[in-house]
Amino acid sequence: MIFDSVDARENAYTIKLYNPTEDARILNPEKIKSITYDGKKIGVADLSISAEPLSEPVRDYSVKSIARKGHWEIDVRFTLQESSPEATLAALLQPDGNSSGKDLPKVSILLDGKEAKGKLEEQKGLWAWHTVDVRAGPHFSKIKLEPLQGSEGWSGRASVWLICRQKLKGKEISFELKDNTIERLMPSQPWSPGHIRWNVKLGEVEVSILSDSNTN
């Protein structure tokens, strides 16, 4: 269950719940005087939290590969939900045993019919991440893989990911305590309250690209 601390005082504590589960329980109810949940003040025994599972920030996604003469194409379709205004579309290339240590293929990316200026992070001959930024809404991307000039070709696999932060809707729950308490220090958060990080694997395909000399 995901939650954030909203307010803490000597005898009161407020948190915001984002994905409550049916098995959520208060471990020390004897210390609580009253609870305010969903705007209503109730007793400890009357607390009932409905389960609200998280939903992925991306839907309607598919990844398909097409072998062309001298290159390989990967078609990617997805819809990024409004709860994630921005995201990163990422393609990871990894060679198989036959191509390990060889130059990785050249990659160009079209996003919604336009050439996308992406970023590259790689360890030559072993792996490469190609990323482009996207915004909420439906998208179609074409990832083109070509062997470098003079290369004998390349084979391996390509996996496509969507990396994003999702803003969650939450409900506040406040506890009035019978006695004063000392607030415990919580670890710092890597992002803003009410957000979680998603790494969604859209799909993976096997790739085998022949050089122009091998396709004649």
CORUR-V660420 format. One record per run of one state. SS is the DSSP state (helix for helix, strand for strand, loop for the rest). FROM is the first residue (numbers start at 1). TO is the last residue. Records with the same first field share a line. If there is no record, write none. Layout:
BEGIN
SS = FROM-TO / FROM-TO
END
This chain:
BEGIN
loop = 1-2 / 10-11 / 18-28 / 38-39 / 43-43 / 47-57 / 69-70 / 81-85 / 96-105 / 112-113 / 116-118 / 124-126 / 136-136 / 147-152 / 168-170 / 178-194 / 211-211 / 216-216
strand = 3-9 / 12-17 / 32-37 / 40-42 / 58-68 / 71-80 / 86-95 / 106-111 / 114-115 / 119-123 / 127-135 / 137-146 / 153-167 / 171-177 / 195-210
helix = 29-31 / 44-46 / 212-215
END
